Amino acid sequence: MKNENFSDYEIAELSDSALNQISDLEKTMCGETSKNIVLIAYQNKTVTEKENKIH
């Protein structure tokens, strides 16, 4: 997402399974790095939502 405008994204709507996978990955990364890692999932906004912001 380097040099991209975050206004083109929204928090992703994920299934329970996907949320569990992210949580497991956070735990793994925390254990490997000794840092408190938080992962955030974004999805592209729909064209309609983008157009609404312009008007």
Secondary structure, DSSP 4 states (H G I P E B T S, - for coil): -TT--GGGEEE----HHHHHHHHHHHHHHHHHHSS------EEEPPHHHHHHHH-
